[in-house]
Amino acid sequence: MTTSSNEVKNENQTTLPFTPSDELSSTQESVNSRSNIEPVSNQSSVERRTWEFIWKTFIIVSVQITIVWEICALVLLVSQIYEWMKENTWFSWTCGILGTVLQLEMLLIPQLQFAFPYNYIYLIIATIIVAFAAAVPLIDLPFWWTFVTWIITVIIAGIVVAVSVVNRFDVLKSFGEFILVTFIVELAFVIIFFPFIFWREFDILIILCGFAMMWTVISEIAIIVQALLGDRRFTFRNNQHVLCGLIIAMLIIWLHLLVSTEVAIFILSINRTEETGSGRPLGTSADKYLEL
């Protein structure tokens, strides 16, 4: 009887479940293993979504820039369109204002950003309209200067992007400083403008004004780079690649518009000075440009 009872006790001891300490340790091990796996999977999925977002954004930017190139080539190569736009300046001004309004509407109305394929159709139409205005500063330049202005634009944008990626900054903390610096720079340009206005050196006035505007566009490009790769509080959602591409393309188009305008006025100033002599004010070439 004693032997059988001992056997029962031994069997019970061998079939006992895990003790609470054993169960706790196994649970802790599973939690640790899961916690080690989850960050890796989450990190890989975030990186995958980030690169997918950048790739889609790059396509949107490429489509818009390609449209601008094609419209500029059309205006500069087809003599009938070239002469008509040169004589009818109201058309280019209307295209500039209308295209900007359409693109701002897409920025402000979320339904236009996500309603595929209408967002792409709307985007292409707005870009075509803006492209006619972007071609105006190139009218008085030799055709090969078109490539030079785009090369300058790409170099400036590339330098800004590279510096912004290397030197990350907190947009929220730096936003006040950005506004203050921009305001001081603009105010300095305005103060510098007064002597040139007095001496009617309008070419230099417009060139300096263009540099002030370029400073603002460059700062905006730096901020959107932080939104893409730096400050996560400004990260776009996964379905906002159209919006992000629109903003980047608009900044590049406006940067090229400013670069081409600066180059056009500079060349017109040199040509006018060579034709009339150095004693004549340069303002006449700017007046000629503004009449186009």
Stockholm file with secondary structure:
# STOCKHOLM 1.0

chainA/1-292         MTTSSNEVKNENQTTLPFTPSDELSSTQESVNSRSNIEPVSNQSSVERRTWEFIWKTFIIVSVQITIVWEICALVLLVSQIYEWMKENTWFSWTCGILGTVLQLEMLLIPQLQFAFPYNYIYLIIATIIVAFAAAVPLIDLPFWWTFVTWIITVIIAGIVVAVSVVNRFDVLKSFGEFILVTFIVELAFVIIFFPFIFWREFDILIILCGFAMMWTVISEIAIIVQALLGDRRFTFRNNQHVLCGLIIAMLIIWLHLLVSTEVAIFILSINRTEETGSGRPLGTSADKYLEL
#=GR chainA/1-292 SS CHHHHHHHHHHHHHTCCCCHHHHHHHHHHHHHHHHHHHHHHHHHHHHHHHHHHHHHHHHHHHHHHHHHHHHHHHHHHCHHHHHHHHHCHHHHHHHHHHHHHHHHHHHHCHHHHHSTTHHHHHHHHHHHHHHHHHTGGGTTSCTHHHHHHHHHHHHHHHHHHHHHHHSCCCHHHHHHHHHHHHHHHHHHHHHHHHHHHHTTCHHHHHHHHHHHHHHHHHHHHHHHHHHHHSCGGGCCCTTCHHHHHHHHHHHHHHHHHHHHHHHHHHHHHHHHHHHHCTTSCTHHHHHHHHHC
#=GC SS_cons         CHHHHHHHHHHHHHTCCCCHHHHHHHHHHHHHHHHHHHHHHHHHHHHHHHHHHHHHHHHHHHHHHHHHHHHHHHHHHCHHHHHHHHHCHHHHHHHHHHHHHHHHHHHHCHHHHHSTTHHHHHHHHHHHHHHHHHTGGGTTSCTHHHHHHHHHHHHHHHHHHHHHHHSCCCHHHHHHHHHHHHHHHHHHHHHHHHHHHHTTCHHHHHHHHHHHHHHHHHHHHHHHHHHHHSCGGGCCCTTCHHHHHHHHHHHHHHHHHHHHHHHHHHHHHHHHHHHHCTTSCTHHHHHHHHHC
//
